[in-house]
């Protein structure tokens, strides 16, 4: 195994976990133990009172993740890393990032409280909101406390499992939600290999590496624990069943995916028409994504709706989504620098994504054009 590459990715994952605690909400106490309090105070001081330095550290972590991702893709293409070694590396990244704090999104706290409304109060999260329980300590560090749950029933049903098993303890419940995301991440990674094999790709490990160690996938799945990774697991599972000729199970899995978050409904085209329509399905999903952003706004994890399927295509679509999945991490720069999820307005904040994305696309286009023009 390439020890330097392993050290780079593992070291960056550890740095990301440590850095994530610099963003812990000031209204949240994760532990009262003196040793932890000393650790947390130092990191909170960095995140909240030395924001330029904190931003520089975040940018360095993103840069190292991108470099590690590129080097890994090259290593897999050159066959200098074996299947077992790649899985060991992925497992190591999961172990290192599982304890991380959801630093760049508060959505997981909404997942926790939606389930808590059902498991603790015995009420419907679709009819009650967090502000209906003003005595509950958990609302101190939440966002979007003013609205009932907007999530479909499959997700609410799944979220009841870690909520029940957490027995009302915040740290335990948060850990179980992160574990659910990690299991979904590993399951999705396995499905990427299985699907690549079914599609008769020449190097199935390439698709595992491109998905599992993608910087956006790592941060949004293993750090922020977004429900998107659970949705993607069932979406990939539906495609895998279709490739195996099990259409009924494929549709059941797609319904489960849509029942977690509606956004994978576009994959119905793929299930109806088959694997030869994979590229058209990615185009359809991209059009829907752009329309949704224009209507509602942008968040980095929205790219996960399309990314796994774009990675299965050989062509400019895959290159574009790989570049975009790294560029969108610059979206968090104003959050780290200013400490406000709402500033600047998302249309202005999108500049932080568009500039590195545009520069990367221009570089890639110029490189391809130069290569094609050589005799």
Secondary structure by P-SEA (a helix, b strand, c coil): caaaaaaaaaaaaaaaaaaaaccccccccccccaaaaaaaaaaaaaaccaaaaaaaaaaaaaaaaaaaaaaaaaaaaaccccaaaaaaaaaaaaaaaccccccccaaaaaaaaaaaaaacccccccccccccccccccccccccccccccccaaaaaaaaaaaaaacccaaaaaaaaaaaaaaaaaaaaaaaaaaaaaaccccaaaaaaaccccaaaaaaccccccaaaaaaaaaaaaaaaaaacaaaaaaaaaaaaaaaccccccccccccccccaaaaaaaaaaaaaaaaaaccccccccccccaaaaaacccaaaaaaaaaaaaacccccccccccccccccccccaaaaaaaaaaaaaaaaaaaaaaaacc
